[in-house]
Amino acid sequence: MNDIPSTDQLFLEIAKRHMPSVETLETRNRDALDFHDVAVWSIRNSLAEAYAAGQAAAKRSKKRSR
């Protein structure tokens, strides 16, 4: 069984953790649902977490290819 989340799942988990007003990353075609007031530190922390997840995935992939 694969315990590694898909990229979309990972992005949503990160977004929810740092930006609680975000319920989904799907377009819902309503400004009130698709646009959020978000603090810059929340965006920065989300990007940093996603970057770290990418680095960890690359390391796992490199280990598997040996």
N, C-alpha and C positions, 0 to 999 in steps of 0.2 A: 504494500500500500504506500502511496506517495503522500508524505506529510507536508510537502512543500506547496505553499499556496500559489495559485496562478498569479501572474503579474497584476491583473485587475483586482483580484481579491486582496493582494498585498497593498496596493495603492489605496483601496477603500479602508482597510484596517488602519493604515497610517493616517489617512485623512480624518477618520473618526476619532482617533486618539488625540490628535492635535487641534482639530477643528470640530468640536461637538455639534455644531449646527449643520454639518454636512451629513446627510442621511444616505446619499447615493452619489455616484459619480456619473450616472446616466443623465442625459439631457432630458428635461421634462417640459421644455418649451413654455415655461412661465418664468418671467424675471424673478419673481418672489421665491421661486424654488431653485433656480439655476445660478443666482448670484448671491454671494455671501460677504458680509463685512468680516474680514479676518485680519487679525494682528500680524504684522510682519514677522514677529518672532515665531508665530505658529507656522507660517509658511516656511521660514528658514529651518525650523526644527523638523518639519515634514520632509523637506528636501534632504536634509542631513541624514535622516533615518532611511529614506529611500536609497540614497547613495551608499550608505553602510550595508544595506541589504544586498545591493548589487555587488559590492566588493565581496561579501560573504558567499554569494552565489558563485562568483567567479572562482573563488578559492575551492569551493566544493567541486566545481566542474573540473578544475585543474587536477585535484586529487584523484578524481574518478578516471581521468584520462591516462594516468600513469600506469 
